[in-house]
Amino acid sequence: MKVSKKVKTHFTESRFIDLMSSVFMMRTAKTLPLVVALAGAVFLAGCEGPATKMGRGVSNTGELLRWGELRYEMEQGAVWDGRSGVTKGFVKGFCRSLARTGVGVAEIVTSPFGPYDKGFMYPAYPRYPDNYTPAPMADTMWDPSTKIGFGPRGDIAPFIPGSRFTIFE
């Protein structure tokens, strides 16, 4: 039997470790300026502007759960154009709801960067139909007798579209 000889290579374990650490350092050197620039942008801008933009983005992203634009456009179409306006309002409201959701995602992504004073869409915050504007949700923190179903203000289920039942309406 022949015993195989060890093949000598120019890569030793210490060279391999040196190579991997230099690759890691190069990647870190590329991403570190981006992280520093992002942190600097947040630091220089303060927190008020990015927080406002982030809140507006989260509120607009929730449009797919709320469908406020859809209901608003259907209502306005019925008021101004009659029965055919409801169909037109449905299509217009559906498109505006999808657009508002996309704008919300864009505002969340760009929240660390300006401008902060106005949104990408008018109005900046979601709309509701004129015949129903939700009130704050009834809860035990602000209305102590809501466990038995009574309280001076608040919606019972504002997260359910079309829910108009309120306490003491």
C-alpha positions as CSV (number, residue, x, y, z in Angstrom):
1,M,0.0,0.0,0.0
2,K,1.0,3.4,-0.8
3,V,0.7,6.2,1.7
4,S,-0.4,9.3,0.0
5,K,1.6,12.3,0.6
6,K,0.1,15.5,1.8
7,V,-0.3,17.9,-1.0
8,K,1.2,21.3,-0.3
9,T,-0.9,24.3,-1.2
10,H,-0.2,27.9,-0.7
11,F,-3.4,28.3,1.3
12,T,-2.8,27.5,4.9
13,E,-5.3,27.9,7.7
14,S,-3.9,31.2,8.8
15,R,-4.0,32.6,5.3
16,F,-7.6,31.5,4.9
17,I,-8.5,33.3,8.1
18,D,-6.7,36.4,6.9
19,L,-8.5,36.3,3.6
20,M,-11.9,35.9,5.2
21,S,-11.3,38.7,7.7
22,S,-10.2,41.0,4.9
23,V,-13.4,40.2,2.9
24,F,-15.4,41.0,6.0
25,M,-13.6,44.3,6.5
26,M,-14.2,45.3,2.9
27,R,-17.9,44.6,3.3
28,T,-18.0,46.5,6.5
29,A,-16.1,49.4,4.9
30,K,-18.8,49.6,2.2
31,T,-21.8,49.5,4.5
32,L,-20.5,51.6,7.4
33,P,-20.8,54.9,5.5
34,L,-24.4,54.2,4.6
35,V,-25.3,53.4,8.3
36,V,-23.5,56.5,9.5
37,A,-25.2,58.7,6.9
38,L,-28.6,57.3,7.9
39,A,-27.9,57.9,11.6
40,G,-26.7,61.4,10.8
41,A,-29.8,62.2,8.8
42,V,-32.0,61.0,11.7
43,F,-29.9,62.9,14.2
44,L,-29.9,66.2,12.2
45,A,-33.5,66.0,11.3
46,G,-34.7,65.3,14.8
47,C,-37.5,63.0,15.6
48,E,-40.6,65.1,15.1
49,G,-40.5,65.1,11.3
50,P,-39.7,61.4,10.8
51,A,-42.2,60.4,13.5
52,T,-45.0,62.4,11.8
53,K,-44.2,61.0,8.4
54,M,-44.0,57.5,9.8
55,G,-47.4,57.9,11.5
56,R,-48.9,59.2,8.4
57,G,-47.5,56.3,6.4
58,V,-48.8,53.7,8.9
59,S,-52.3,55.4,8.9
60,N,-52.3,55.4,5.1
61,T,-51.1,51.8,4.8
62,G,-54.1,50.7,6.9
63,E,-56.4,51.8,4.1
64,L,-56.9,48.3,2.8
65,L,-58.4,47.4,6.2
66,R,-60.5,50.5,6.5
67,W,-61.7,51.1,2.9
68,G,-62.5,54.7,3.8
69,E,-61.7,56.1,0.3
70,L,-63.9,53.5,-1.3
71,R,-66.9,54.4,1.0
72,Y,-66.3,58.1,0.6
73,E,-66.2,58.0,-3.2
74,M,-69.3,55.8,-3.4
75,E,-71.2,58.2,-1.2
76,Q,-70.1,61.2,-3.2
77,G,-70.9,59.5,-6.4
78,A,-74.4,58.6,-5.2
79,V,-75.0,62.2,-4.0
80,W,-73.8,64.0,-7.2
81,D,-74.5,61.5,-10.0
82,G,-77.3,59.2,-8.7
83,R,-77.2,55.4,-9.2
84,S,-74.6,55.4,-11.9
85,G,-72.3,57.4,-9.6
86,V,-72.2,54.6,-7.1
87,T,-70.5,52.3,-9.7
88,K,-68.1,55.1,-10.8
89,G,-67.5,55.9,-7.1
90,F,-66.7,52.2,-6.4
91,V,-64.0,52.1,-9.1
92,K,-62.6,55.5,-8.2
93,G,-62.6,54.6,-4.5
94,F,-61.0,51.2,-5.0
95,C,-58.2,52.8,-7.1
96,R,-57.7,55.6,-4.5
97,S,-57.6,53.0,-1.7
98,L,-54.8,51.1,-3.5
99,A,-53.0,54.3,-4.2
100,R,-53.2,55.4,-0.6
101,T,-51.8,52.1,0.6
102,G,-48.9,52.4,-1.8
103,V,-48.3,56.0,-0.7
104,G,-48.3,54.8,2.9
105,V,-45.7,52.2,2.2
106,A,-43.6,54.8,0.4
107,E,-43.9,57.2,3.4
108,I,-42.8,54.5,5.8
109,V,-39.7,53.6,3.7
110,T,-38.8,57.3,3.2
111,S,-39.6,58.5,6.8
112,P,-36.0,59.2,7.8
113,F,-35.7,61.6,4.8
114,G,-37.5,64.9,4.2
115,P,-39.7,66.7,3.3
116,Y,-41.9,66.0,6.3
117,D,-44.5,68.8,6.1
118,K,-46.9,67.3,3.5
119,G,-47.7,63.9,2.3
120,F,-47.5,62.5,-1.2
121,M,-51.3,62.5,-1.6
122,Y,-54.0,65.0,-0.9
123,P,-55.5,64.9,1.7
124,A,-52.5,63.6,3.6
125,Y,-54.6,61.5,6.0
126,P,-57.4,59.0,5.0
127,R,-61.0,60.2,4.5
128,Y,-64.2,58.7,5.7
129,P,-67.7,59.2,4.2
130,D,-69.5,62.4,5.4
131,N,-72.3,60.3,6.9
132,Y,-69.9,58.5,9.3
133,T,-66.8,59.7,11.0
134,P,-65.5,57.3,13.6
135,A,-65.1,58.5,17.2
136,P,-62.5,57.2,19.6
137,M,-63.0,53.6,20.6
138,A,-64.9,53.0,23.8
139,D,-62.6,51.5,26.4
140,T,-62.4,51.1,30.1
141,M,-59.5,53.6,30.4
142,W,-61.6,56.6,29.4
143,D,-65.1,55.4,29.9
144,P,-65.4,53.4,33.1
145,S,-68.8,51.8,32.4
146,T,-68.1,50.3,29.0
147,K,-68.0,46.7,30.4
148,I,-71.7,46.8,30.8
149,G,-72.2,48.6,27.4
150,F,-72.6,52.2,28.5
151,G,-70.3,55.1,28.0
152,P,-70.6,58.7,27.0
153,R,-68.6,58.4,23.8
154,G,-66.8,56.1,21.5
155,D,-67.5,53.5,18.8
156,I,-68.1,49.9,19.7
157,A,-66.3,48.4,16.7
158,P,-64.6,51.1,14.6
159,F,-62.3,48.5,13.0
160,I,-65.2,46.8,11.2
161,P,-66.1,48.7,8.0
162,G,-69.7,49.9,8.0
163,S,-70.1,49.5,11.8
164,R,-72.1,52.5,12.8
165,F,-73.4,51.4,16.2
166,T,-72.3,53.8,18.9
167,I,-73.1,54.2,22.5
168,F,-75.7,56.9,23.1
169,E,-75.9,58.0,19.5
